[in-house]
Amino acid sequence: MKHPCYLLLCVLLLISCASKTLNSAHQREIAFATQRLGEEYYNAGNYTAALKNLLDAQKALPNDPYLHDSLGLVYLARQRYDLAEHHFKTALTLKPDYILAKNNLGATYLRQEKWALAIQCFEDISGNLLYATPEVPLSNLGWAYFHQNMFKKAKQYFIESLDIRPDFLIALHGLASIYIETGDYAQSLDFLRHELAKNPGAAILHSDLAKTYTALKDFDNAKKSWNVVLKLVPNTSFLAKEAQKNLFELD
């Protein structure tokens, strides 16, 4: 027969273990909620609040690949490319088939002008039939080759991207940029007029049209296009600053 003290000790140990398990599960539940809150702040553009919540969540979820991907996105938005790269790589170490994290790592390489590394990431993704938005890595490949002045290959990938999603602005802007960069201004003009007839609110294409008019020395129409850009974007945006700078130079 067991001694009563021994039985009491066993009961206390069981209660203690159960309590620790419940506390651990509760902490993880709170961490997941904090992570979701951080991701909502990121989507709203509040990167400071996003980072605070995601770092809090990381204390209880240090090996969650999705959390590391979210942290990488926040650091990418804040232009801390070294930290973004670290978290995307960590996400891929924890989950090697995490396609979104690989695309985000490639985007980070693009920002750092590490073209060869970016191409490697995007080529890996573009051949994956499970990727939900293949037009994105294809367009990113186009930009990686564009920045290496490999315009023929860049054009190929932009067109492949548009074959999947004809209204994809990043790829449309890429094609226009190739026409402008290679001096094919007539093609650029026809292409941009056609696309803007379908999507007149695409500020980035109006900026491409302004650049095309400037290259053709049609300065009046260039000014009109830059003024359209100013009407479409916030005053503090990069495009607004570019428009203001070009309007000043054209006066």
The 8 nearest C-alpha neighbors of each residue, nearest first, counted from 0:
[[1, 2, 3, 6, 5, 4, 7, 9],
 [2, 0, 3, 5, 6, 4, 7, 9],
 [1, 3, 5, 4, 0, 6, 7, 8],
 [4, 2, 6, 5, 7, 1, 8, 0],
 [5, 3, 7, 6, 2, 8, 1, 9],
 [4, 6, 8, 2, 3, 7, 9, 1],
 [7, 5, 3, 9, 8, 4, 10, 2],
 [6, 8, 4, 10, 5, 9, 3, 11],
 [9, 7, 5, 11, 6, 10, 12, 4],
 [10, 8, 12, 6, 7, 11, 13, 5],
 [9, 11, 13, 7, 12, 8, 14, 6],
 [12, 10, 14, 8, 13, 9, 15, 7],
 [11, 13, 15, 9, 10, 14, 16, 8],
 [12, 14, 10, 16, 15, 11, 17, 9],
 [15, 13, 11, 17, 12, 16, 18, 10],
 [14, 16, 12, 18, 13, 17, 11, 19],
 [17, 15, 19, 13, 18, 14, 12, 20],
 [18, 16, 20, 14, 19, 15, 13, 21],
 [17, 19, 15, 21, 16, 20, 14, 22],
 [18, 20, 22, 16, 21, 17, 23, 15],
 [21, 19, 17, 23, 18, 22, 24, 16],
 [20, 22, 18, 24, 23, 19, 25, 17],
 [21, 23, 19, 25, 20, 24, 18, 26],
 [24, 22, 26, 20, 25, 21, 19, 27],
 [23, 25, 21, 27, 26, 22, 20, 28],
 [24, 26, 22, 28, 23, 27, 21, 29],
 [27, 25, 23, 29, 28, 24, 22, 30],
 [28, 26, 30, 24, 29, 25, 31, 59],
 [27, 29, 25, 31, 26, 30, 24, 32],
 [28, 30, 26, 32, 27, 31, 33, 25],
 [29, 31, 56, 27, 33, 28, 32, 34],
 [32, 30, 34, 28, 33, 29, 27, 35],
 [31, 33, 29, 35, 34, 30, 36, 28],
 [34, 32, 30, 36, 31, 35, 52, 56],
 [33, 35, 31, 37, 53, 36, 32, 56],
 [36, 34, 38, 32, 37, 33, 39, 31],
 [35, 37, 33, 39, 34, 38, 32, 40],
 [38, 36, 49, 52, 34, 40, 53, 35],
 [37, 39, 41, 35, 40, 36, 49, 42],
 [40, 38, 36, 42, 41, 37, 35, 43],
 [39, 41, 49, 43, 37, 45, 38, 42],
 [42, 40, 38, 44, 49, 43, 39, 46],
 [41, 43, 39, 44, 40, 38, 45, 46],
 [42, 44, 40, 41, 45, 39, 46, 38],
 [43, 45, 41, 42, 46, 40, 49, 39],
 [46, 44, 40, 41, 43, 47, 48, 49],
 [45, 47, 49, 41, 48, 44, 50, 73],
 [46, 48, 50, 49, 45, 51, 40, 41],
 [49, 47, 51, 50, 46, 45, 40, 52],
 [50, 48, 37, 46, 40, 41, 47, 52],
 [49, 51, 53, 47, 48, 52, 46, 54],
 [52, 50, 48, 54, 49, 53, 55, 47],
 [53, 51, 37, 55, 49, 54, 50, 33],
 [52, 54, 56, 50, 34, 37, 55, 51],
 [53, 55, 57, 51, 56, 52, 50, 58],
 [56, 54, 52, 53, 57, 58, 51, 33],
 [55, 57, 30, 53, 54, 58, 34, 33],
 [56, 58, 60, 61, 54, 59, 55, 53],
 [59, 57, 56, 55, 60, 61, 54, 30],
 [58, 60, 57, 56, 61, 27, 30, 26],
 [59, 61, 57, 63, 62, 58, 56, 30],
 [62, 60, 57, 63, 58, 59, 56, 66],
 [63, 61, 60, 64, 93, 57, 67, 66],
 [62, 64, 66, 65, 60, 61, 67, 90],
 [65, 63, 90, 67, 66, 93, 62, 68],
 [66, 64, 68, 67, 63, 69, 90, 100],
 [65, 67, 69, 68, 63, 64, 70, 34],
 [66, 68, 70, 86, 64, 69, 65, 90],
 [67, 69, 71, 65, 66, 87, 70, 100],
 [70, 68, 66, 72, 71, 67, 65, 73],
 [71, 69, 67, 73, 72, 68, 66, 74],
 [70, 72, 83, 68, 86, 74, 69, 73],
 [71, 73, 75, 69, 70, 74, 76, 68],
 [74, 72, 76, 70, 75, 71, 46, 77],
 [73, 75, 77, 83, 79, 71, 76, 72],
 [74, 76, 72, 78, 83, 73, 77, 80],
 [77, 75, 73, 74, 78, 72, 46, 79],
 [76, 78, 74, 75, 79, 73, 46, 80],
 [79, 77, 75, 80, 76, 74, 83, 110],
 [80, 78, 74, 77, 81, 82, 75, 83],
 [79, 81, 83, 78, 82, 75, 84, 107],
 [80, 82, 84, 83, 79, 85, 74, 78],
 [83, 81, 85, 84, 80, 79, 74, 86],
 [84, 82, 71, 80, 74, 75, 86, 85],
 [83, 85, 81, 87, 82, 86, 80, 104],
 [86, 84, 82, 88, 83, 87, 89, 81],
 [85, 87, 89, 71, 67, 83, 88, 84],
 [88, 86, 90, 84, 89, 68, 100, 85],
 [87, 89, 91, 85, 86, 90, 84, 92],
 [90, 88, 86, 92, 91, 87, 85, 93],
 [91, 89, 64, 87, 93, 88, 67, 92],
 [90, 92, 95, 94, 88, 93, 89, 97],
 [93, 91, 89, 90, 94, 95, 88, 64],
 [92, 94, 90, 91, 64, 89, 95, 62],
 [93, 95, 91, 97, 92, 96, 90, 64],
 [94, 96, 91, 97, 92, 93, 90, 98],
 [97, 95, 94, 98, 91, 101, 100, 99],
 [96, 98, 94, 95, 100, 99, 91, 101],
 [99, 97, 101, 100, 96, 102, 124, 130],
 [100, 98, 102, 101, 97, 103, 68, 130],
 [99, 101, 103, 102, 98, 87, 97, 68],
 [100, 102, 104, 98, 103, 99, 120, 105],
 [101, 103, 105, 99, 104, 100, 106, 98],
 [104, 102, 106, 100, 105, 101, 99, 107],
 [105, 103, 101, 107, 106, 102, 87, 84],
 [104, 106, 117, 102, 108, 120, 103, 107],
 [105, 107, 103, 109, 104, 108, 102, 110],
 [108, 106, 104, 110, 109, 105, 103, 80],
 [107, 109, 113, 111, 105, 117, 106, 110],
 [110, 108, 112, 106, 107, 111, 117, 113],
 [109, 111, 107, 108, 112, 106, 80, 113],
 [110, 112, 108, 109, 113, 107, 80, 114],
 [113, 111, 109, 114, 110, 108, 146, 143],
 [114, 112, 108, 111, 116, 115, 109, 117],
 [113, 115, 117, 112, 143, 116, 109, 118],
 [116, 114, 118, 117, 113, 119, 143, 108],
 [117, 115, 119, 118, 114, 113, 108, 120],
 [116, 118, 105, 114, 108, 120, 119, 115],
 [119, 117, 115, 121, 120, 116, 140, 122],
 [118, 120, 116, 122, 117, 121, 123, 115],
 [121, 119, 105, 117, 123, 118, 122, 101],
 [120, 122, 124, 136, 118, 123, 119, 125],
 [123, 121, 125, 119, 124, 120, 118, 126],
 [124, 122, 120, 121, 125, 126, 119, 127],
 [123, 125, 121, 127, 122, 126, 120, 98],
 [126, 124, 122, 127, 123, 136, 121, 133],
 [125, 127, 124, 123, 128, 122, 133, 130],
 [126, 128, 124, 129, 125, 130, 123, 133],
 [127, 129, 130, 126, 125, 131, 133, 124],
 [130, 128, 127, 131, 133, 98, 126, 132],
 [131, 129, 128, 132, 127, 133, 98, 124],
 [130, 132, 129, 133, 128, 134, 127, 135],
 [131, 133, 134, 130, 135, 136, 163, 129],
 [134, 132, 135, 136, 130, 125, 131, 137],
 [133, 135, 160, 137, 132, 136, 138, 163],
 [134, 136, 138, 133, 137, 132, 139, 160],
 [137, 135, 139, 121, 138, 133, 125, 134],
 [138, 136, 140, 134, 160, 139, 135, 156],
 [137, 139, 141, 157, 135, 140, 136, 170],
 [140, 138, 136, 142, 141, 137, 135, 143],
 [141, 139, 143, 137, 138, 142, 118, 136],
 [140, 142, 153, 138, 156, 139, 144, 157],
 [141, 143, 145, 139, 140, 144, 146, 138],
 [142, 144, 140, 145, 146, 114, 141, 139],
 [143, 145, 153, 147, 149, 141, 142, 146],
 [146, 144, 142, 148, 153, 147, 150, 143],
 [147, 145, 148, 144, 143, 142, 149, 114],
 [146, 148, 144, 145, 149, 143, 114, 150],
 [149, 147, 145, 146, 150, 144, 153, 151],
 [150, 148, 144, 147, 145, 152, 151, 153],
 [149, 151, 153, 148, 145, 152, 154, 177],
 [152, 150, 154, 153, 149, 155, 145, 144],
 [151, 153, 155, 154, 150, 149, 144, 156],
 [152, 154, 141, 150, 144, 145, 156, 155],
 [155, 153, 157, 151, 152, 156, 150, 158],
 [154, 156, 152, 158, 153, 157, 159, 151],
 [157, 155, 141, 159, 158, 153, 137, 154],
 [156, 158, 160, 154, 170, 138, 141, 159],
 [157, 159, 161, 155, 160, 156, 162, 154],
 [160, 158, 156, 162, 161, 157, 155, 163],
 [159, 161, 134, 157, 158, 137, 162, 163],
 [162, 160, 165, 164, 158, 163, 159, 157],
 [161, 163, 159, 160, 164, 165, 158, 134],
 [164, 162, 161, 160, 134, 165, 159, 133],
 [163, 165, 161, 167, 166, 162, 160, 134],
 [164, 166, 161, 167, 162, 163, 160, 171],
 [167, 165, 164, 168, 161, 171, 170, 194],
 [168, 166, 164, 165, 169, 170, 171, 161],
 [167, 169, 171, 170, 172, 166, 201, 203],
 [170, 168, 172, 171, 167, 173, 138, 135],
 [169, 171, 173, 157, 172, 138, 168, 167],
 [172, 170, 168, 174, 173, 169, 167, 175],
 [171, 173, 175, 169, 170, 174, 168, 176],
 [174, 172, 170, 176, 171, 175, 169, 177],
 [175, 173, 177, 171, 176, 172, 154, 170],
 [174, 176, 172, 178, 177, 173, 187, 179],
 [175, 177, 173, 179, 174, 178, 180, 172],
 [176, 178, 180, 174, 175, 179, 181, 173],
 [179, 177, 183, 175, 187, 181, 176, 180],
 [180, 178, 176, 182, 177, 181, 184, 183],
 [179, 181, 177, 182, 178, 176, 183, 175],
 [182, 180, 178, 179, 183, 177, 150, 184],
 [183, 181, 179, 184, 180, 178, 214, 177],
 [184, 182, 178, 186, 181, 185, 179, 187],
 [183, 185, 187, 186, 182, 179, 211, 188],
 [184, 186, 188, 187, 183, 189, 190, 211],
 [187, 185, 189, 184, 188, 183, 190, 178],
 [186, 188, 184, 190, 178, 185, 189, 175],
 [189, 187, 185, 191, 186, 190, 184, 192],
 [190, 188, 186, 192, 187, 191, 193, 185],
 [189, 191, 187, 193, 188, 192, 186, 194],
 [192, 190, 194, 193, 188, 189, 195, 187],
 [193, 191, 195, 189, 194, 190, 188, 196],
 [192, 194, 190, 191, 196, 195, 189, 197],
 [195, 193, 191, 197, 196, 192, 198, 190],
 [196, 194, 199, 198, 197, 192, 193, 191],
 [195, 197, 193, 194, 198, 199, 192, 191],
 [198, 196, 195, 194, 199, 193, 192, 166],
 [197, 199, 195, 200, 196, 201, 194, 166],
 [200, 198, 195, 201, 196, 197, 194, 202],
 [199, 201, 198, 202, 231, 195, 205, 204],
 [202, 200, 204, 203, 199, 198, 205, 195],
 [203, 201, 205, 228, 204, 200, 231, 206],
 [202, 204, 206, 205, 201, 207, 172, 238],
 [205, 203, 207, 206, 202, 201, 208, 172],
 [204, 206, 208, 202, 207, 203, 224, 209],
 [205, 207, 209, 203, 204, 208, 225, 210],
 [208, 206, 204, 210, 205, 209, 211, 203],
 [207, 209, 205, 211, 206, 210, 204, 212],
 [210, 208, 221, 206, 224, 212, 211, 207],
 [211, 209, 213, 207, 208, 212, 214, 206],
 [210, 212, 208, 214, 209, 213, 184, 207],
 [213, 211, 215, 217, 221, 209, 214, 210],
 [212, 214, 216, 210, 215, 211, 218, 221],
 [213, 215, 211, 216, 212, 210, 184, 217],
 [214, 216, 212, 213, 217, 211, 184, 218],
 [217, 215, 213, 214, 218, 212, 221, 211],
 [218, 216, 212, 215, 213, 219, 220, 221],
 [217, 219, 221, 216, 220, 213, 222, 212],
 [220, 218, 222, 221, 217, 223, 212, 216],
 [219, 221, 223, 222, 218, 217, 224, 212],
 [220, 222, 209, 218, 212, 224, 219, 223],
 [223, 221, 225, 219, 220, 224, 226, 218],
 [224, 222, 220, 226, 221, 225, 227, 219],
 [223, 225, 227, 209, 221, 226, 222, 205],
 [224, 226, 228, 222, 242, 227, 223, 209],
 [225, 227, 229, 223, 228, 224, 222, 230],
 [228, 226, 224, 230, 225, 229, 223, 231],
 [229, 227, 225, 231, 202, 226, 230, 205],
 [230, 228, 226, 227, 231, 239, 232, 225],
 [229, 231, 227, 228, 232, 226, 233, 202],
 [232, 230, 228, 229, 202, 227, 200, 233],
 [231, 233, 229, 230, 228, 239, 234, 236],
 [234, 232, 236, 235, 239, 231, 229, 230],
 [235, 233, 239, 236, 232, 229, 240, 237],
 [234, 236, 233, 239, 237, 240, 232, 238],
 [237, 235, 239, 238, 233, 234, 240, 232],
 [236, 238, 240, 239, 241, 235, 234, 242],
 [237, 239, 241, 240, 236, 242, 232, 228],
 [240, 238, 242, 236, 241, 237, 234, 229],
 [241, 239, 243, 237, 242, 238, 244, 236],
 [240, 242, 238, 244, 239, 243, 237, 245],
 [241, 243, 239, 245, 225, 240, 244, 238],
 [244, 242, 240, 246, 241, 245, 239, 247],
 [243, 245, 241, 247, 242, 246, 240, 248],
 [246, 244, 248, 242, 247, 243, 249, 241],
 [245, 247, 249, 243, 248, 244, 242, 222],
 [246, 248, 244, 245, 250, 249, 243, 242],
 [247, 249, 245, 246, 250, 244, 243, 242],
 [248, 250, 246, 247, 245, 218, 222, 221],
 [249, 247, 248, 246, 245, 222, 218, 219]]
